[in-house]
Amino acid sequence: MKYLFLALAIIFEVIGSSFVKLSEGFTKLIPTSITIVAYVISFYFFSQTLKSLPLGVAYAIWGGLGIVLTAVISVVFFKQSIDFPAILGILLIVSGVIIMNVFSKTMS
């Protein structure tokens, strides 16, 4: 259940981040409202995750995967470009999350 809550927290955080862009500096009501609701839902599920995962580990996964998914959204939906150093950085983030999940005793 902890990973389901973490996945939902990440998904809603990415939705919130995407709608920040669409809100145009919080000048558009609907995207701004979606941003706020998505972040509230994200923090709720993240708080549920913290009942069973250590804060540092949960936050690293939440932040890392949120960064990766937000970068993908920016390329696919907002047609923003991403260069090699950014791709390399994203791969390092993913590698770090995998290493934590596979090798860390903190994950238990």
FIKOLZA-1660 file (N, C-alpha, C; in steps of 0.1 Angstrom, whole numbers, plus 5000, padded with zeros to 4 digits):
% residues 108
   i   px   py   pz ch aa at
   1 5008 4988 5000  A  M  N
   1 5000 5000 5000  A  M CA
   1 5009 5013 5000  A  M  C
   2 5020 5012 5007  A  K  N
   2 5029 5023 5008  A  K CA
   2 5034 5028 4994  A  K  C
   3 5036 5019 4985  A  Y  N
   3 5040 5023 4971  A  Y CA
   3 5029 5028 4963  A  Y  C
   4 5017 5023 4965  A  L  N
   4 5005 5028 4959  A  L CA
   4 5003 5043 4963  A  L  C
   5 5004 5046 4976  A  F  N
   5 5002 5060 4980  A  F CA
   5 5014 5068 4975  A  F  C
   6 5026 5063 4974  A  L  N
   6 5037 5071 4969  A  L CA
   6 5035 5073 4954  A  L  C
   7 5030 5064 4947  A  A  N
   7 5027 5066 4932  A  A CA
   7 5017 5076 4930  A  A  C
   8 5006 5076 4938  A  L  N
   8 4996 5086 4937  A  L CA
   8 5001 5100 4941  A  L  C
   9 5009 5100 4951  A  A  N
   9 5015 5113 4955  A  A CA
   9 5024 5119 4943  A  A  C
  10 5031 5110 4937  A  I  N
  10 5040 5115 4925  A  I CA
  10 5031 5119 4914  A  I  C
  11 5021 5111 4910  A  I  N
  11 5012 5115 4899  A  I CA
  11 5005 5128 4901  A  I  C
  12 5000 5130 4913  A  F  N
  12 4993 5143 4916  A  F CA
  12 5003 5155 4917  A  F  C
  13 5015 5152 4921  A  E  N
  13 5025 5163 4921  A  E CA
  13 5029 5167 4907  A  E  C
  14 5030 5157 4898  A  V  N
  14 5033 5160 4884  A  V CA
  14 5021 5167 4877  A  V  C
  15 5009 5163 4880  A  I  N
  15 4997 5171 4875  A  I CA
  15 4998 5185 4880  A  I  C
  16 5000 5187 4893  A  G  N
  16 5001 5200 4899  A  G CA
  16 5012 5209 4892  A  G  C
  17 5023 5203 4890  A  S  N
  17 5034 5210 4884  A  S CA
  17 5031 5214 4869  A  S  C
  18 5025 5205 4862  A  S  N
  18 5021 5208 4849  A  S CA
  18 5011 5219 4848  A  S  C
  19 5001 5219 4857  A  F  N
  19 4991 5230 4857  A  F CA
  19 4997 5243 4862  A  F  C
  20 5008 5243 4869  A  V  N
  20 5014 5256 4873  A  V CA
  20 5018 5263 4860  A  V  C
  21 5024 5255 4850  A  K  N
  21 5027 5261 4837  A  K CA
  21 5015 5267 4830  A  K  C
  22 5004 5259 4830  A  L  N
  22 4992 5263 4823  A  L CA
  22 4985 5275 4830  A  L  C
  23 4988 5277 4843  A  S  N
  23 4981 5288 4850  A  S CA
  23 4986 5302 4846  A  S  C
  24 4997 5302 4839  A  E  N
  24 5003 5315 4835  A  E CA
  24 5005 5324 4847  A  E  C
  25 5013 5320 4857  A  G  N
  25 5015 5328 4868  A  G CA
  25 5003 5330 4877  A  G  C
  26 4995 5319 4878  A  F  N
  26 4983 5319 4886  A  F CA
  26 4973 5330 4882  A  F  C
  27 4973 5333 4869  A  T  N
  27 4963 5343 4863  A  T CA
  27 4951 5336 4857  A  T  C
  28 4951 5323 4855  A  K  N
  28 4940 5316 4850  A  K CA
  28 4934 5307 4861  A  K  C
  29 4921 5309 4863  A  L  N
  29 4914 5303 4874  A  L CA
  29 4914 5288 4874  A  L  C
  30 4910 5282 4863  A  I  N
  30 4909 5268 4863  A  I CA
  30 4922 5260 4864  A  I  C
  31 4932 5264 4857  A  P  N
  31 4945 5257 4859  A  P CA
  31 4951 5260 4873  A  P  C
  32 4948 5272 4878  A  T  N
  32 4953 5275 4892  A  T CA
  32 4946 5266 4902  A  T  C
  33 4933 5264 4900  A  S  N
  33 4925 5256 4909  A  S CA
  33 4929 5241 4909  A  S  C
  34 4932 5237 4896  A  I  N
  34 4937 5223 4895  A  I CA
  34 4950 5221 4901  A  I  C
  35 4959 5231 4900  A  T  N
  35 4972 5231 4907  A  T CA
  35 4970 5229 4922  A  T  C
  36 4962 5237 4928  A  I  N
  36 4960 5237 4942  A  I CA
  36 4955 5223 4947  A  I  C
  37 4944 5219 4940  A  V  N
  37 4938 5206 4944  A  V CA
  37 4948 5194 4942  A  V  C
  38 4955 5194 4931  A  A  N
  38 4965 5184 4928  A  A CA
  38 4976 5183 4939  A  A  C
  39 4981 5195 4943  A  Y  N
  39 4991 5195 4954  A  Y CA
  39 4986 5191 4967  A  Y  C
  40 4973 5194 4970  A  V  N
  40 4967 5190 4983  A  V CA
  40 4966 5175 4983  A  V  C
  41 4961 5169 4972  A  I  N
  41 4960 5155 4971  A  I CA
  41 4973 5148 4972  A  I  C
  42 4983 5154 4965  A  S  N
  42 4997 5148 4965  A  S CA
  42 5002 5148 4979  A  S  C
  43 5001 5159 4986  A  F  N
  43 5006 5159 5000  A  F CA
  43 4999 5150 5009  A  F  C
  44 4986 5148 5007  A  Y  N
  44 4978 5138 5015  A  Y CA
  44 4984 5124 5013  A  Y  C
  45 4986 5120 5000  A  F  N
  45 4991 5107 4998  A  F CA
  45 5005 5105 5002  A  F  C
  46 5013 5116 5001  A  F  N
  46 5027 5116 5006  A  F CA
  46 5027 5114 5021  A  F  C
  47 5018 5120 5028  A  S  N
  47 5017 5119 5043  A  S CA
  47 5014 5105 5047  A  S  C
  48 5005 5098 5038  A  Q  N
  48 5002 5084 5041  A  Q CA
  48 5014 5075 5039  A  Q  C
  49 5022 5078 5029  A  T  N
  49 5034 5071 5026  A  T CA
  49 5043 5071 5037  A  T  C
  50 5044 5083 5044  A  L  N
  50 5054 5084 5055  A  L CA
  50 5050 5076 5067  A  L  C
  51 5038 5070 5068  A  K  N
  51 5035 5061 5079  A  K CA
  51 5043 5048 5078  A  K  C
  52 5048 5045 5066  A  S  N
  52 5055 5032 5064  A  S CA
  52 5068 5033 5057  A  S  C
  53 5072 5044 5052  A  L  N
  53 5085 5046 5046  A  L CA
  53 5093 5057 5053  A  L  C
  54 5106 5056 5055  A  P  N
  54 5113 5067 5061  A  P CA
  54 5113 5080 5052  A  P  C
  55 5112 5091 5058  A  L  N
  55 5111 5104 5051  A  L CA
  55 5121 5106 5040  A  L  C
  56 5134 5104 5043  A  G  N
  56 5145 5106 5034  A  G CA
  56 5143 5097 5021  A  G  C
  57 5140 5085 5023  A  V  N
  57 5138 5076 5012  A  V CA
  57 5126 5080 5004  A  V  C
  58 5114 5082 5011  A  A  N
  58 5102 5085 5004  A  A CA
  58 5103 5098 4996  A  A  C
  59 5110 5108 5002  A  Y  N
  59 5111 5121 4996  A  Y CA
  59 5121 5120 4984  A  Y  C
  60 5131 5112 4985  A  A  N
  60 5140 5110 4973  A  A CA
  60 5133 5104 4962  A  A  C
  61 5125 5094 4964  A  I  N
  61 5117 5087 4953  A  I CA
  61 5107 5097 4948  A  I  C
  62 5100 5104 4957  A  W  N
  62 5089 5113 4953  A  W CA
  62 5095 5124 4944  A  W  C
  63 5106 5130 4949  A  G  N
  63 5112 5141 4942  A  G CA
  63 5119 5137 4929  A  G  C
  64 5126 5125 4930  A  G  N
  64 5133 5121 4918  A  G CA
  64 5124 5117 4907  A  G  C
  65 5114 5109 4910  A  L  N
  65 5105 5105 4899  A  L CA
  65 5096 5116 4895  A  L  C
  66 5093 5125 4904  A  G  N
  66 5085 5137 4900  A  G CA
  66 5093 5145 4890  A  G  C
  67 5106 5147 4892  A  I  N
  67 5115 5154 4883  A  I CA
  67 5115 5147 4869  A  I  C
  68 5117 5134 4869  A  V  N
  68 5117 5127 4856  A  V CA
  68 5104 5128 4849  A  V  C
  69 5093 5126 4855  A  L  N
  69 5080 5126 4849  A  L CA
  69 5077 5141 4844  A  L  C
  70 5080 5151 4852  A  T  N
  70 5078 5164 4848  A  T CA
  70 5086 5168 4836  A  T  C
  71 5098 5163 4835  A  A  N
  71 5106 5166 4823  A  A CA
  71 5100 5159 4811  A  A  C
  72 5095 5147 4812  A  V  N
  72 5089 5140 4801  A  V CA
  72 5076 5148 4797  A  V  C
  73 5068 5153 4806  A  I  N
  73 5056 5161 4803  A  I CA
  73 5060 5173 4796  A  I  C
  74 5071 5180 4800  A  S  N
  74 5075 5192 4794  A  S CA
  74 5079 5190 4779  A  S  C
  75 5085 5179 4776  A  V  N
  75 5089 5176 4763  A  V CA
  75 5077 5172 4754  A  V  C
  76 5069 5163 4759  A  V  N
  76 5058 5157 4752  A  V CA
  76 5047 5167 4750  A  V  C
  77 5042 5173 4760  A  F  N
  77 5030 5182 4759  A  F CA
  77 5033 5197 4757  A  F  C
  78 5045 5202 4762  A  F  N
  78 5048 5216 4761  A  F CA
  78 5058 5218 4750  A  F  C
  79 5063 5207 4743  A  K  N
  79 5072 5208 4732  A  K CA
  79 5085 5216 4736  A  K  C
  80 5089 5214 4749  A  Q  N
  80 5102 5220 4753  A  Q CA
  80 5113 5210 4750  A  Q  C
  81 5125 5216 4746  A  S  N
  81 5136 5207 4743  A  S CA
  81 5144 5204 4756  A  S  C
  82 5151 5193 4755  A  I  N
  82 5160 5188 4766  A  I CA
  82 5173 5184 4760  A  I  C
  83 5184 5189 4766  A  D  N
  83 5197 5186 4760  A  D CA
  83 5203 5174 4767  A  D  C
  84 5215 5170 4762  A  F  N
  84 5222 5158 4767  A  F CA
  84 5225 5159 4782  A  F  C
  85 5231 5171 4787  A  P  N
  85 5233 5171 4802  A  P CA
  85 5220 5169 4810  A  P  C
  86 5209 5174 4805  A  A  N
  86 5197 5172 4813  A  A CA
  86 5192 5157 4812  A  A  C
  87 5194 5151 4801  A  I  N
  87 5191 5137 4800  A  I CA
  87 5200 5129 4809  A  I  C
  88 5213 5132 4809  A  L  N
  88 5222 5125 4818  A  L CA
  88 5219 5127 4832  A  L  C
  89 5215 5139 4836  A  G  N
  89 5211 5142 4850  A  G CA
  89 5198 5133 4854  A  G  C
  90 5189 5133 4845  A  I  N
  90 5177 5125 4847  A  I CA
  90 5180 5110 4849  A  I  C
  91 5189 5105 4840  A  L  N
  91 5194 5091 4842  A  L CA
  91 5201 5088 4855  A  L  C
  92 5208 5098 4860  A  L  N
  92 5215 5097 4873  A  L CA
  92 5204 5096 4884  A  L  C
  93 5194 5104 4883  A  I  N
  93 5183 5104 4893  A  I CA
  93 5176 5091 4893  A  I  C
  94 5173 5086 4881  A  V  N
  94 5167 5072 4880  A  V CA
  94 5176 5062 4886  A  V  C
  95 5189 5063 4883  A  S  N
  95 5198 5053 4888  A  S CA
  95 5199 5053 4903  A  S  C
  96 5198 5065 4909  A  G  N
  96 5198 5067 4924  A  G CA
  96 5186 5061 4930  A  G  C
  97 5175 5063 4924  A  V  N
  97 5162 5057 4929  A  V CA
  97 5163 5041 4929  A  V  C
  98 5168 5036 4918  A  I  N
  98 5169 5022 4916  A  I CA
  98 5179 5016 4926  A  I  C
  99 5191 5023 4928  A  I  N
  99 5201 5018 4938  A  I CA
  99 5195 5018 4952  A  I  C
 100 5187 5028 4955  A  M  N
 100 5181 5029 4969  A  M CA
 100 5171 5017 4971  A  M  C
 101 5163 5015 4960  A  N  N
 101 5153 5004 4962  A  N CA
 101 5159 4990 4962  A  N  C
 102 5170 4988 4955  A  V  N
 102 5175 4975 4954  A  V CA
 102 5185 4972 4965  A  V  C
 103 5193 4982 4969  A  F  N
 103 5204 4979 4978  A  F CA
 103 5203 4985 4992  A  F  C
 104 5195 4994 4994  A  S  N
 104 5194 5001 5007  A  S CA
 104 5186 4993 5017  A  S  C
 105 5192 4991 5029  A  K  N
 105 5185 4984 5040  A  K CA
 105 5175 4994 5046  A  K  C
 106 5175 5007 5043  A  T  N
 106 5166 5016 5048  A  T CA
 106 5152 5014 5043  A  T  C
 107 5151 5007 5032  A  M  N
 107 5138 5005 5025  A  M CA
 107 5129 4995 5032  A  M  C
 108 5135 4988 5041  A  S  N
 108 5127 4977 5048  A  S CA
 108 5116 4983 5057  A  S  C
% end
